Amino acid sequence: MNTTAIEYIDTPAKLSEICARIKSAPWIALDTEFLREKTYYPKFCLLQIATPDWVACVDPIALTQLDELFEVLYNPDLIKVLHSSRQDLEIFYQLTGKLPSPIFDTQVAAPLLGYQDNPGYAMLVSHLLNVNLNKAHTRADWSKRPLTEAEIQYAADDVIYLCKIYQMMLDKLSALGRLDWLQLDFAELSNPSLYEVLPEHAWRKIKGKNKLTGKQLSIIQALAEWRESTAQSEDRPKGWLIRDELLFDIAKLQPETVGELAQIRGINERTVNRYGAALCKLISAAKNRPPIPLHEEGRPAKKTQQQEAIVDLLTAIVRIRAEENALNPNILATRKDLEALLFHNDEGDCPLLHGWRYSMAGKELLGILQGELLLGIKEDTLQIIAR
């Protein structure tokens, strides 16, 4: 059981004191608690900070001014340790318009130590520290005050054990000579484009869109953009405006009047009254313009034998590079990753085009697909040769 005393920071004086301590630390563990069930943007409710010597919970609801804290957190000489950092960093970006660096994300680092992709925090704590975390407050309302002692302890545990995990991972990665492999991955976490949601790209995240064509696809693209933009401006969950399944119904039925829109099963009366006219105008315009081409259109419904053979060849290279580095080949790249590289090798969403995976295998695989590298066999060894 952890016995570290937890400091609760809810006054400017306490905040200044903790900021002074952060300034003298080479690294800190961070975590946040937030709510977003009723909002588009996360509501910042608690910030947990720890070093091996102390742990504190900062109350951003009680403290309306956090500039002093962000100034020390954004120090480029201070390593910020997080687990699954994207949502935490999103909060920082939302509040300040900037992102802290450098970052060390234990979830990103774990596969290089033999763990599965994107392992959960509780699993790492259990495996590395033999501690089973209490999950009683997973669904706590972190916006209510006062927080109970049990809730504060639950929140603090996330950074207390994160400190220990980080130190263990750092030792293991250094011993394996793999610490430098992660620098590109960590640097990418501080790329603002990861946290900027562009409404015009919202349709790309809708599942099943590839089954729509022509006017239907154009309509759902326009509706998704409107929904994202409206949700952002009103700070409301997207699903509260129009659910995904309703977007499909509207795209297929293509209502031209508010009355026709109101007849669609499942649509909210408030939505029709407030947005009906604008939605019908949007639908009418979308019907008369070509849709944005589907991202998936370059991928055939069924791969040819030649394409299957190419993926097999790429798989062989992945297996060789994984064996050389004592990694599970599926951690380096799955067959689905290789298919994505084959059909969309100019797209940026394939894991093989980023970080240590790109350095270890992705760059070579691209070279082969683009005809810049050749494969050969010498002394029973598969070799890659520059053309």
Contacts in CASP RR format, 6 or more apart in sequence:
PFRMAT RR
TARGET T0000
AUTHOR 0000-0000-0000
METHOD contacts of the structure
MODEL  1
MNTTAIEYIDTPAKLSEICARIKSAPWIALDTEFLREKTYYPKFCLLQIA
TPDWVACVDPIALTQLDELFEVLYNPDLIKVLHSSRQDLEIFYQLTGKLP
SPIFDTQVAAPLLGYQDNPGYAMLVSHLLNVNLNKAHTRADWSKRPLTEA
EIQYAADDVIYLCKIYQMMLDKLSALGRLDWLQLDFAELSNPSLYEVLPE
HAWRKIKGKNKLTGKQLSIIQALAEWRESTAQSEDRPKGWLIRDELLFDI
AKLQPETVGELAQIRGINERTVNRYGAALCKLISAAKNRPPIPLHEEGRP
AKKTQQQEAIVDLLTAIVRIRAEENALNPNILATRKDLEALLFHNDEGDC
PLLHGWRYSMAGKELLGILQGELLLGIKEDTLQIIAR
2 157 0 8 1.000
2 160 0 8 1.000
2 161 0 8 1.000
4 50 0 8 1.000
4 54 0 8 1.000
4 55 0 8 1.000
4 156 0 8 1.000
4 160 0 8 1.000
5 54 0 8 1.000
5 55 0 8 1.000
6 55 0 8 1.000
6 56 0 8 1.000
6 57 0 8 1.000
6 152 0 8 1.000
6 153 0 8 1.000
6 156 0 8 1.000
7 14 0 8 1.000
7 18 0 8 1.000
7 54 0 8 1.000
7 55 0 8 1.000
7 56 0 8 1.000
7 57 0 8 1.000
8 14 0 8 1.000
8 56 0 8 1.000
8 57 0 8 1.000
8 59 0 8 1.000
8 152 0 8 1.000
9 15 0 8 1.000
9 18 0 8 1.000
9 56 0 8 1.000
9 57 0 8 1.000
9 58 0 8 1.000
9 59 0 8 1.000
9 63 0 8 1.000
10 59 0 8 1.000
10 62 0 8 1.000
10 63 0 8 1.000
11 62 0 8 1.000
11 63 0 8 1.000
12 63 0 8 1.000
12 65 0 8 1.000
15 58 0 8 1.000
15 63 0 8 1.000
15 66 0 8 1.000
15 68 0 8 1.000
15 69 0 8 1.000
16 68 0 8 1.000
18 49 0 8 1.000
18 56 0 8 1.000
18 58 0 8 1.000
18 69 0 8 1.000
19 68 0 8 1.000
19 69 0 8 1.000
19 71 0 8 1.000
19 72 0 8 1.000
21 51 0 8 1.000
21 54 0 8 1.000
22 28 0 8 1.000
22 49 0 8 1.000
22 72 0 8 1.000
22 73 0 8 1.000
22 78 0 8 1.000
23 72 0 8 1.000
23 75 0 8 1.000
25 51 0 8 1.000
25 78 0 8 1.000
26 77 0 8 1.000
26 78 0 8 1.000
26 79 0 8 1.000
27 51 0 8 1.000
27 78 0 8 1.000
27 79 0 8 1.000
27 80 0 8 1.000
27 81 0 8 1.000
27 104 0 8 1.000
27 166 0 8 1.000
28 49 0 8 1.000
28 50 0 8 1.000
28 51 0 8 1.000
28 73 0 8 1.000
28 78 0 8 1.000
28 79 0 8 1.000
28 80 0 8 1.000
28 81 0 8 1.000
29 48 0 8 1.000
29 49 0 8 1.000
29 50 0 8 1.000
29 51 0 8 1.000
29 81 0 8 1.000
29 82 0 8 1.000
29 159 0 8 1.000
29 160 0 8 1.000
29 162 0 8 1.000
29 163 0 8 1.000
29 166 0 8 1.000
30 47 0 8 1.000
30 48 0 8 1.000
30 49 0 8 1.000
30 73 0 8 1.000
30 80 0 8 1.000
30 81 0 8 1.000
30 82 0 8 1.000
30 88 0 8 1.000
30 159 0 8 1.000
31 47 0 8 1.000
31 48 0 8 1.000
31 82 0 8 1.000
31 83 0 8 1.000
31 88 0 8 1.000
31 155 0 8 1.000
31 158 0 8 1.000
31 159 0 8 1.000
31 162 0 8 1.000
32 44 0 8 1.000
32 45 0 8 1.000
32 46 0 8 1.000
32 47 0 8 1.000
32 48 0 8 1.000
32 87 0 8 1.000
32 88 0 8 1.000
32 91 0 8 1.000
33 45 0 8 1.000
33 46 0 8 1.000
33 48 0 8 1.000
33 140 0 8 1.000
33 142 0 8 1.000
33 155 0 8 1.000
34 42 0 8 1.000
34 43 0 8 1.000
34 44 0 8 1.000
34 45 0 8 1.000
34 46 0 8 1.000
34 87 0 8 1.000
34 91 0 8 1.000
34 142 0 8 1.000
35 42 0 8 1.000
35 43 0 8 1.000
35 45 0 8 1.000
35 141 0 8 1.000
35 142 0 8 1.000
35 143 0 8 1.000
36 42 0 8 1.000
36 43 0 8 1.000
36 237 0 8 1.000
37 237 0 8 1.000
38 236 0 8 1.000
38 237 0 8 1.000
39 235 0 8 1.000
39 236 0 8 1.000
39 237 0 8 1.000
40 231 0 8 1.000
40 232 0 8 1.000
40 234 0 8 1.000
40 235 0 8 1.000
40 236 0 8 1.000
40 237 0 8 1.000
40 238 0 8 1.000
41 94 0 8 1.000
41 232 0 8 1.000
41 235 0 8 1.000
42 87 0 8 1.000
42 90 0 8 1.000
42 91 0 8 1.000
42 94 0 8 1.000
43 143 0 8 1.000
44 60 0 8 1.000
44 91 0 8 1.000
44 95 0 8 1.000
45 60 0 8 1.000
45 61 0 8 1.000
45 142 0 8 1.000
45 143 0 8 1.000
46 57 0 8 1.000
46 58 0 8 1.000
46 59 0 8 1.000
46 60 0 8 1.000
46 142 0 8 1.000
46 147 0 8 1.000
46 155 0 8 1.000
47 57 0 8 1.000
47 58 0 8 1.000
47 60 0 8 1.000
47 69 0 8 1.000
48 55 0 8 1.000
48 56 0 8 1.000
48 57 0 8 1.000
48 58 0 8 1.000
48 155 0 8 1.000
48 156 0 8 1.000
48 158 0 8 1.000
48 159 0 8 1.000
49 55 0 8 1.000
49 56 0 8 1.000
49 57 0 8 1.000
49 58 0 8 1.000
49 159 0 8 1.000
50 56 0 8 1.000
50 156 0 8 1.000
50 159 0 8 1.000
50 160 0 8 1.000
50 162 0 8 1.000
50 163 0 8 1.000
51 163 0 8 1.000
52 163 0 8 1.000
52 164 0 8 1.000
52 167 0 8 1.000
55 156 0 8 1.000
55 159 0 8 1.000
55 160 0 8 1.000
57 152 0 8 1.000
57 155 0 8 1.000
57 156 0 8 1.000
58 66 0 8 1.000
58 69 0 8 1.000
59 145 0 8 1.000
60 66 0 8 1.000
61 143 0 8 1.000
61 145 0 8 1.000
62 145 0 8 1.000
66 95 0 8 1.000
70 92 0 8 1.000
70 95 0 8 1.000
70 96 0 8 1.000
72 78 0 8 1.000
73 80 0 8 1.000
73 92 0 8 1.000
73 100 0 8 1.000
74 96 0 8 1.000
74 98 0 8 1.000
74 100 0 8 1.000
76 101 0 8 1.000
76 102 0 8 1.000
79 102 0 8 1.000
79 103 0 8 1.000
79 104 0 8 1.000
80 100 0 8 1.000
80 101 0 8 1.000
80 102 0 8 1.000
80 103 0 8 1.000
80 104 0 8 1.000
81 103 0 8 1.000
81 104 0 8 1.000
81 105 0 8 1.000
81 106 0 8 1.000
81 162 0 8 1.000
81 163 0 8 1.000
81 166 0 8 1.000
82 88 0 8 1.000
82 89 0 8 1.000
82 103 0 8 1.000
82 104 0 8 1.000
82 105 0 8 1.000
82 106 0 8 1.000
82 162 0 8 1.000
83 105 0 8 1.000
83 106 0 8 1.000
83 107 0 8 1.000
83 120 0 8 1.000
83 121 0 8 1.000
83 124 0 8 1.000
83 158 0 8 1.000
83 162 0 8 1.000
83 165 0 8 1.000
84 105 0 8 1.000
84 107 0 8 1.000
84 118 0 8 1.000
84 120 0 8 1.000
84 121 0 8 1.000
85 103 0 8 1.000
85 105 0 8 1.000
85 107 0 8 1.000
85 108 0 8 1.000
85 189 0 8 1.000
86 189 0 8 1.000
86 194 0 8 1.000
86 195 0 8 1.000
89 99 0 8 1.000
89 100 0 8 1.000
89 103 0 8 1.000
89 189 0 8 1.000
89 190 0 8 1.000
89 194 0 8 1.000
89 195 0 8 1.000
90 195 0 8 1.000
92 98 0 8 1.000
92 99 0 8 1.000
92 100 0 8 1.000
93 99 0 8 1.000
93 192 0 8 1.000
93 195 0 8 1.000
94 195 0 8 1.000
97 192 0 8 1.000
99 189 0 8 1.000
99 190 0 8 1.000
99 191 0 8 1.000
99 192 0 8 1.000
99 195 0 8 1.000
100 190 0 8 1.000
101 186 0 8 1.000
101 187 0 8 1.000
101 189 0 8 1.000
101 190 0 8 1.000
102 186 0 8 1.000
102 187 0 8 1.000
102 190 0 8 1.000
103 186 0 8 1.000
103 189 0 8 1.000
103 190 0 8 1.000
104 166 0 8 1.000
104 170 0 8 1.000
104 182 0 8 1.000
104 186 0 8 1.000
105 185 0 8 1.000
105 186 0 8 1.000
105 189 0 8 1.000
106 121 0 8 1.000
106 124 0 8 1.000
106 162 0 8 1.000
106 165 0 8 1.000
106 166 0 8 1.000
106 169 0 8 1.000
107 118 0 8 1.000
107 119 0 8 1.000
107 120 0 8 1.000
107 121 0 8 1.000
108 182 0 8 1.000
108 185 0 8 1.000
108 186 0 8 1.000
108 189 0 8 1.000
109 169 0 8 1.000
109 173 0 8 1.000
109 182 0 8 1.000
110 116 0 8 1.000
110 119 0 8 1.000
110 124 0 8 1.000
110 169 0 8 1.000
111 117 0 8 1.000
111 119 0 8 1.000
111 327 0 8 1.000
111 331 0 8 1.000
112 173 0 8 1.000
112 176 0 8 1.000
112 178 0 8 1.000
112 181 0 8 1.000
112 182 0 8 1.000
112 327 0 8 1.000
112 356 0 8 1.000
113 169 0 8 1.000
113 172 0 8 1.000
113 173 0 8 1.000
113 176 0 8 1.000
114 327 0 8 1.000
114 328 0 8 1.000
114 331 0 8 1.000
115 124 0 8 1.000
115 127 0 8 1.000
116 331 0 8 1.000
117 331 0 8 1.000
121 133 0 8 1.000
121 158 0 8 1.000
121 162 0 8 1.000
122 132 0 8 1.000
122 133 0 8 1.000
122 135 0 8 1.000
124 165 0 8 1.000
125 131 0 8 1.000
125 132 0 8 1.000
125 133 0 8 1.000
125 161 0 8 1.000
125 165 0 8 1.000
126 132 0 8 1.000
126 133 0 8 1.000
128 164 0 8 1.000
128 165 0 8 1.000
128 168 0 8 1.000
129 161 0 8 1.000
129 164 0 8 1.000
129 165 0 8 1.000
131 161 0 8 1.000
133 157 0 8 1.000
133 161 0 8 1.000
134 154 0 8 1.000
134 157 0 8 1.000
136 150 0 8 1.000
136 154 0 8 1.000
137 150 0 8 1.000
137 151 0 8 1.000
137 154 0 8 1.000
137 155 0 8 1.000
140 151 0 8 1.000
140 154 0 8 1.000
142 151 0 8 1.000
142 155 0 8 1.000
147 155 0 8 1.000
170 179 0 8 1.000
173 179 0 8 1.000
173 182 0 8 1.000
178 356 0 8 1.000
181 355 0 8 1.000
181 356 0 8 1.000
181 359 0 8 1.000
181 360 0 8 1.000
182 355 0 8 1.000
182 356 0 8 1.000
184 354 0 8 1.000
184 355 0 8 1.000
184 356 0 8 1.000
184 358 0 8 1.000
184 359 0 8 1.000
185 354 0 8 1.000
185 355 0 8 1.000
185 356 0 8 1.000
188 194 0 8 1.000
188 354 0 8 1.000
188 355 0 8 1.000
197 228 0 8 1.000
197 232 0 8 1.000
199 224 0 8 1.000
199 225 0 8 1.000
199 226 0 8 1.000
199 228 0 8 1.000
199 229 0 8 1.000
199 232 0 8 1.000
200 225 0 8 1.000
202 224 0 8 1.000
202 225 0 8 1.000
202 227 0 8 1.000
202 228 0 8 1.000
203 209 0 8 1.000
203 220 0 8 1.000
203 221 0 8 1.000
203 224 0 8 1.000
203 225 0 8 1.000
203 292 0 8 1.000
204 295 0 8 1.000
206 220 0 8 1.000
206 224 0 8 1.000
206 244 0 8 1.000
206 247 0 8 1.000
207 244 0 8 1.000
208 248 0 8 1.000
209 217 0 8 1.000
209 220 0 8 1.000
209 294 0 8 1.000
210 294 0 8 1.000
210 296 0 8 1.000
212 220 0 8 1.000
212 248 0 8 1.000
212 251 0 8 1.000
213 291 0 8 1.000
214 290 0 8 1.000
214 291 0 8 1.000
215 254 0 8 1.000
215 286 0 8 1.000
215 287 0 8 1.000
215 291 0 8 1.000
216 251 0 8 1.000
216 252 0 8 1.000
216 254 0 8 1.000
217 251 0 8 1.000
217 291 0 8 1.000
217 292 0 8 1.000
217 294 0 8 1.000
218 286 0 8 1.000
218 287 0 8 1.000
218 289 0 8 1.000
218 290 0 8 1.000
218 291 0 8 1.000
218 292 0 8 1.000
219 250 0 8 1.000
219 251 0 8 1.000
219 254 0 8 1.000
219 283 0 8 1.000
219 286 0 8 1.000
219 287 0 8 1.000
220 247 0 8 1.000
220 248 0 8 1.000
220 250 0 8 1.000
220 251 0 8 1.000
221 286 0 8 1.000
221 291 0 8 1.000
221 292 0 8 1.000
222 282 0 8 1.000
222 283 0 8 1.000
222 285 0 8 1.000
222 286 0 8 1.000
223 242 0 8 1.000
223 247 0 8 1.000
223 250 0 8 1.000
223 251 0 8 1.000
223 279 0 8 1.000
223 282 0 8 1.000
223 283 0 8 1.000
223 286 0 8 1.000
224 247 0 8 1.000
226 278 0 8 1.000
226 279 0 8 1.000
226 282 0 8 1.000
227 238 0 8 1.000
227 239 0 8 1.000
227 241 0 8 1.000
227 242 0 8 1.000
227 247 0 8 1.000
228 238 0 8 1.000
230 236 0 8 1.000
230 241 0 8 1.000
230 275 0 8 1.000
231 237 0 8 1.000
231 238 0 8 1.000
231 239 0 8 1.000
231 240 0 8 1.000
231 241 0 8 1.000
241 271 0 8 1.000
241 275 0 8 1.000
242 250 0 8 1.000
242 267 0 8 1.000
242 271 0 8 1.000
246 264 0 8 1.000
246 266 0 8 1.000
246 267 0 8 1.000
249 264 0 8 1.000
249 265 0 8 1.000
250 261 0 8 1.000
250 264 0 8 1.000
250 267 0 8 1.000
250 279 0 8 1.000
250 283 0 8 1.000
253 260 0 8 1.000
253 264 0 8 1.000
254 283 0 8 1.000
254 287 0 8 1.000
255 261 0 8 1.000
255 263 0 8 1.000
255 264 0 8 1.000
255 280 0 8 1.000
255 283 0 8 1.000
256 280 0 8 1.000
256 283 0 8 1.000
256 284 0 8 1.000
257 280 0 8 1.000
258 272 0 8 1.000
258 276 0 8 1.000
258 277 0 8 1.000
258 280 0 8 1.000
259 272 0 8 1.000
260 280 0 8 1.000
261 267 0 8 1.000
261 272 0 8 1.000
261 276 0 8 1.000
261 279 0 8 1.000
261 280 0 8 1.000
262 269 0 8 1.000
262 272 0 8 1.000
295 344 0 8 1.000
295 347 0 8 1.000
298 343 0 8 1.000
298 344 0 8 1.000
299 339 0 8 1.000
299 343 0 8 1.000
299 344 0 8 1.000
300 307 0 8 1.000
300 343 0 8 1.000
303 311 0 8 1.000
303 339 0 8 1.000
307 342 0 8 1.000
310 342 0 8 1.000
310 369 0 8 1.000
311 335 0 8 1.000
311 338 0 8 1.000
311 339 0 8 1.000
311 342 0 8 1.000
313 368 0 8 1.000
313 375 0 8 1.000
314 338 0 8 1.000
314 341 0 8 1.000
314 342 0 8 1.000
314 365 0 8 1.000
314 368 0 8 1.000
314 369 0 8 1.000
315 329 0 8 1.000
315 335 0 8 1.000
315 338 0 8 1.000
316 382 0 8 1.000
317 361 0 8 1.000
317 364 0 8 1.000
317 365 0 8 1.000
317 368 0 8 1.000
317 375 0 8 1.000
317 382 0 8 1.000
317 384 0 8 1.000
318 329 0 8 1.000
318 332 0 8 1.000
318 333 0 8 1.000
318 338 0 8 1.000
318 361 0 8 1.000
318 365 0 8 1.000
319 329 0 8 1.000
320 382 0 8 1.000
321 332 0 8 1.000
321 360 0 8 1.000
321 361 0 8 1.000
321 364 0 8 1.000
322 328 0 8 1.000
322 329 0 8 1.000
322 331 0 8 1.000
322 332 0 8 1.000
322 361 0 8 1.000
323 329 0 8 1.000
325 332 0 8 1.000
325 360 0 8 1.000
332 357 0 8 1.000
332 360 0 8 1.000
332 361 0 8 1.000
333 351 0 8 1.000
333 352 0 8 1.000
333 357 0 8 1.000
333 361 0 8 1.000
333 362 0 8 1.000
337 350 0 8 1.000
337 351 0 8 1.000
337 352 0 8 1.000
338 352 0 8 1.000
338 365 0 8 1.000
340 347 0 8 1.000
340 349 0 8 1.000
340 350 0 8 1.000
340 352 0 8 1.000
341 350 0 8 1.000
341 352 0 8 1.000
341 353 0 8 1.000
341 362 0 8 1.000
341 365 0 8 1.000
341 366 0 8 1.000
341 369 0 8 1.000
342 369 0 8 1.000
344 350 0 8 1.000
345 366 0 8 1.000
345 369 0 8 1.000
345 370 0 8 1.000
347 353 0 8 1.000
348 354 0 8 1.000
351 357 0 8 1.000
352 358 0 8 1.000
352 361 0 8 1.000
352 362 0 8 1.000
352 365 0 8 1.000
353 362 0 8 1.000
353 366 0 8 1.000
364 373 0 8 1.000
364 384 0 8 1.000
367 373 0 8 1.000
368 374 0 8 1.000
368 375 0 8 1.000
368 384 0 8 1.000
371 387 0 8 1.000
372 386 0 8 1.000
372 387 0 8 1.000
373 384 0 8 1.000
373 385 0 8 1.000
373 386 0 8 1.000
373 387 0 8 1.000
374 384 0 8 1.000
374 385 0 8 1.000
374 386 0 8 1.000
374 387 0 8 1.000
375 382 0 8 1.000
375 383 0 8 1.000
375 384 0 8 1.000
375 385 0 8 1.000
376 382 0 8 1.000
376 383 0 8 1.000
376 384 0 8 1.000
376 385 0 8 1.000
377 383 0 8 1.000
END
